[in-house]
Amino acid sequence: MRFLHGRVHRLIALPLIGVGCLIACARQDDMVPQLAEPSCRGVQPLAEAGASPAEGASSERSIRWYAPDSPDMRRALDRWCATVGPAVIRPDPAPQLAGTASAGPLNVVAWNAAVGGGDLLAFLDGELDLSCTDGAPRPGPDFSHFALLVQEAHRLSEDVPETEPGAPRPKQIDPGPRPGPLLDITEVGARCGLALVYVPSARNGKRAEGERREDKGNAILASLPLDDFVAIEVPLEASRKVAVGARLELPDGGPLRVFSIHFDVSASLSRVLISGNSWRLDQAAALDQAIDRAATAAGETPGERGTATLVAGDFNVWSADNSALRLFRREYPESPAWTGRGTRGAFPTDHLFFAEARDGRVRLLPGSFRRIEERYYSDHNAVSVQVTTER
């Protein structure tokens, strides 16, 4: 009976696995450009993002969007999109930052800030020697230029719309108790005089009547000017995820593109069956394709990387051998080796990948990759590397 019981289970399971694999193999999410609509694909006016128009004035205040070409997928993503406010761009840092540090390596840091749980002001002060607790940026003696790639950034604003009944709205994530003011990503950027691009992915719960509404997503904070902004809506699994990218010029010369990314931690049973349990690899492949297409749209030759590119963030993987990580290691061959240590407890969730341009000028500084030990009240350790230009 035990033998027959096992055979029955295998006979049932094999067709289900086969159906899932056939569907997964047939699924091809081609990432294509999107118009700047609906409203969440717009850009919030600069003055409302915590800076006057005179600060950071720039003609580059638009975002190029990419999303799957499937009409069904786009309709689902647009339902999520309708629950969040517009993106925010402040392309230029405060003047006192731009000329502070001498030419040298750029610090690039990726950190999941836990929807306000992580203390960004303390992080900037403790790790990047930028104090802004008194309302103005004050670089310290060890300050050097940086790009901070933030996941689970949050924004509190009346520009976040009211939602219709039944609209997709994840459960509220509230920060735990911690010292210091609870500032959203636009307030941190304004107080610290940093260039900023923030693109919300999803709502953060439902606020009570009369309170400011909140969304969450990915952001880039930088002490150098940002341009060539890109947003990539990866295939929808458990919730909407939008990677955000920008270009900057290194302090010692040479262009670099950076992307702040955050993948789903899990998928629904139906999505697992549809994807053959390859949903995270689907998100990674779609992101990689969109990054290549964005580079081509910016004037680079297809298939030839003209600008060094760094992709980092919370991949939400359980294993360092995950197929999504293997894809990025293959496509980004100059990536630093994993430290072997977890960044969310024992789990290796946060990673950084790098690919040189064809001229090889912009490179990682050997031995500079590290895990930042202090968590600053987040549930993630940050990862950091230095990027330099070979003369």
Secondary structure, 3 states (H helix, E strand, C coil): CHHHHHHHHHHHHHHHHHHHHHHHHHCCCCEEEECCCCHHHCEECHHHHCCCCCCCCCCCCCEEEEEECCHHHHHHHHHHHCCCCCEEEECCCCHHHHCCCCCCCEEEEEEECHHHCCCHHHHHHHHHCEECCCCCCEECCCCCCEEEEEEEEEEEECCCCCCCCCCCCCCCCCCCCCCCCCCCHHHHHHHHCCEEEEEEEEECCCCCCCCCEEEEEEEEEECCCCEEEEEEECCCCCCCCEEEEEEEECCCCCEEEEEEEECCCCCCHHHHHHHCCCHHHHHHHHHHHHHHHHHHHCCCCCCCCCCEEEEEEECCCCCCCCHHHHHHHHHCECCCCCCCCCCECCECCEEEEEECCCCCCEEECCCCCEECCCCCCCCCCCEEEEEEECC
